[in-house]
Amino acid sequence: MKFHHTIISKKNNFFNFFKKKNKNQFRILMYHDIQKNNLLEFRNQLTELKKKWIFINPHDLDKFSETTLPIKGKNLLLTFDDGYKSMLNVKEILQELNINAIFFVISDFVNLTHSDNPKDYIIKNIDSNINMKKDYKNLNWEDLKKLINDGHIIGAHTKSHKKLSKIKNNDFLREEIIESSNEIEKKLNINIKHFAYSYGDIHSFNEISYKIAKSKFKYIFSGIRGNNSNLNFKKCILRRDSIEPNFSLNLIKFFLDGFIDIKYKRDTKKLDKWSDL
């Protein structure tokens, strides 16, 4: 029994030391599809997080990027990927909680018409393992305008969600990264500064795609977990924590406290290598 208490004590001491070491956090949440039956879970997640974390308005990223000082305290930025119609389900919750987000959209997905089948597109380009029982649709241009009017930011997420590291033709890369964002800017009359790699794992990155993305965008986002509080936003590829509405609060807390970051240490070092290009 004494041995058991000793182990627990050492474990708690380790966790307490780890928390002190990582008291300054800037984590970026990455959600995808949130169906209507997940809205209560989603609201509860954000409500609980707001009790101990500060949600940064994405419009304030410029302010943070102009300083070399680390961001103090516990901070979160909310992002959504791909451009599912279900994102409209969260609008009222975000307004209620006074949270603004970045919505990264795939231009070809937004361009789907009523005669197209969104599920076919999703299976082919985004997620081949989708739940066929769910109702999948795409945000259209009018939906994106409404999100902008509500204070949210639209970011680019490639033309068709291809893995950019697999594309060897530079013209195709520019079409996926640059031309697709140009179309979004023209349709919405905005300037896009935020770009999220499709898939976002370490194997999605390579030198040429990063150089092309960096030639246009001020902020580049990955899908790799990690803390951003000490990063130079204008130079580094930002880390993001993938979260699902059905995650327990304890699991989310485990991710956000950084206990799993060590698993991605090698990947984040590679991200920093790309950032030095």
N, C-alpha and C positions, 0 to 999 in steps of 0.2 A: 504493500500500500504506500509506504514511504517513497519507494522507487517511482511509483506511478505519479505521485504528487510532484516529484522532482522533474519528471519529464514534462508535465503540464506547465510547471512554473517556467522552465527553460523555453518552452514553446511560446508562452505568453510574452516572455521577455524579448524573444526574437521579433514577434509581431509588433510589440510596442516600439522597439528600436527601429523597425522597418517603417512604421508610420511616422516617427519623428524625422527620419531621414527623408521621407517623401511628403512632408507636410505641405509643400507648394506643388499644386497639381493644376495642369490645364489639359483636361481630357476632352476628346471629341467623340460624341455618340453618333453611331451610324445605324439608322433604321432603314428598312425597306418597305415591305407591304404591311399595312395595318388595317385589317378588316373590321367591320362594324362590331363583330362579337369580341374583338380585342380592345375596344376603346376604353372600357373600365379599367382593365389591367394597365393600359398605356397611361391613362390619367393618374392612376395610383403610383406608377413608377416615377413620373415627373413630379408629382406632389411630394412624395417622400424625398426625392433628390433635392428639391428646392429647400428643404429644411436645413441642409448642411452644405449645399453647393450653391455657387453663384452662376446663373446662366448668362453667359456673355452674348450680347447682341452682335451678330456677325458684321454689322455695319461698323462696329468698334474695332475690328481686327486691324485696320489701318493704324489706329492709335497705338495698339500694342506692338505692331511691327516696327514702329519708328524708334523704339527704345531698345537698348541692349540689356536692360535689367530684367531679371526673371519675373514672371507673373506671380504675385503673392496669393496665398490662400488656396481654396479649393474651387476651381472654375470648370465649367462645362460649356461646350458649344454643341448645338443640336443640328444634325444633318440627316437628310433622307436621300436614298439613291434610287435611280432608274426612272422614276416618273410614273408610278402607279396611280390610277384614279383614286384609289383608296386614301391617298394623301389628303384629299378634300375632307375625309372623315375627321382629321385631326385639327382642322382649322379652328373650330370653336374652342377646343381644349387649349390650344396654344394662345388664343386670344384671352381666354379666361385666366391663364397662368402668366400672362405677359411675357411670353417666350417667342423670340423670332428665330428662324432656322434658315439653313441653306438647303435648297432642293436641287440636287444634281440630276439632270435629265438627259436622256438619249434622244438625239434629234429625230432619228428615223422612227422611234417609238411614238414620239409626240405627233409625228406626221401621219400616223395611221388614221384611216377614215372609218366611217360606219360600216363600210362594205368589207373591211379587213377583219380578220380574226385575231384579237390580241393574244389569245392563248397560244396560237401557232407561232407568233413572233417571239413570245417569251420562251417557249420550249426550244426554239431554234437559236436564239441569241442571248438570252439572259439566264434562264434556269430550267434545265431539262427535267428537273425533279419537282416541278410545281404540283401543288394539290389541285387536281382537276375539279374538285367539288367547290372550290372557291370562285368568287366572281372577280375576274381579272379584266380591267380595262386600262386605257392609257389616259394620262392627262393630255388635254389639247391646249392650243395656244390661248384660248380664252380663260381656261383654268389657270394657266401660268400668270396671266395678267392679273387675275384676282389675287393670287398669292403675293404678287409684287405690291399690289395696292394695300394688302394687309401688313406690309412691312418686311416681308420675307425676301430672300435673295435667291436668284436662279443661277445655278452653276452648270458647267458643261461636264458631260459624262460620256463623251465620244459620240460618233455618228450611229454606230450599230452595235456597240458593246463587244467589239472584238478584243482579244488579248493582244495588246499593242506590241509586246516583245516578239510576237510571232510574225509580224508584218515586216517584210524585208524591203518592200518598195517604198521609197520616201514620199512619193506622190500620194500613195494610199494612206500613209501615216498622216500626212498633212490634211487629207480629206477627213480622216477620222477625228483628228485633234483640232485643227484650225478651222477648216471650212464648215464643220458642223456647228462650232461655236459662233462663227460669223452669221450663219443662218438664224440662230437663236437671237443674236443681237439685233439683226435686221427686223425679225418678226415682232420682237418685244420692245424695240427701241431702247435697249439698255447696253451697258458696257459690262462684259463678263470678265471677272478677275479670278474666279475660283474654278479649278478643274480637279475632278476626281478620276483617278485611273479606274477603268473597268476591271473588275475582279479585285484588284488592289493588293494581291499577295506579292511576295518578293519576286516571283517568277514573271510577273507582269511588267516589270521595269527593265529597261535597257538604256544604253547611253543615247542613242539617236532619238528615241521617243521622248526621253526627258528633255533633251536639248530643244526639240520642237515645241514641247509644251511650255517650257520656260521662256521661250521667245515671245509668248503671248500672255501667259497668265502670271499673276502676282503670287497666288497661293495654289499649291499643288497638294492633293490629299491622297493618302494611301488607305489600305484596309488593314493595316498592321497595328496591333495594340501598342500603346505607349504613352508616356507623359511628354507634353510639349512645352512645359513651363520655362525651360531653359533654352529653347530653340530660337534661332533667328528665323522668323516666319518668312521673310523675303528670300531666304536662301535654302531652307531645309524643307524636305518633304514631310508633311504633317502626318502624325499617327492618328488612327481612329479605332475606337472600341465598337465592334459589332454587337448590337443589342437586339433582342427579340421581345415583343410584348409579353410573351409567356415566360420570360425569365423571372425567377424569384428575386426579391429585393436583396437577399443574401448573396446570390450569385453576382448580381450587378455590383454590389458593394465590393465583392472579392476582386472583380475586374478593375474597378475604379481605384481601389486602394493600391493597385499595382502589384499584387502578389503573383500574377502570372507573367509580368513583363519580362522576367528573366528568360522565359521560353522564347521570346522574340529578340533577345539581345543581339544575336548574330544578324538577324534580318534588319534591325534598326541601324546596325553598323554599316550594312550595305546601303541602306537608304541615305545615310550621311555621306557615303562615298559618291553616290549619284549626285547628291547636292553640291559636292565640290567641283563638279564638271563645269 
